[in-house]
């Protein structure tokens, strides 16, 4: 659970760790905003500047209607992290 102030960004899992015991690489990853405080599409998920840089070469998309952020493309766990 993450707390936030309206109209500001918040890190939702700043210390999350991605693991995969049988591969050094991942593809794809999704994050879903399941409960929207305003009950509409105003809230969204996005990558911050450093994550956007790290995701170079991957495809990143956000679907407003479903609240799903998708990252696709083969990359190391460190890149997805």
PyMOL commands that set and color helices and strands:
alter all, ss='L'
color gray80, all
select helices_A, chain A and resi 49-54+77-80
alter helices_A, ss='H'
color red, helices_A
select strands_A, chain A and resi 25-26+29-32+59-63+68-72+75-76
alter strands_A, ss='S'
color yellow, strands_A
deselect
rebuild
show_as cartoon
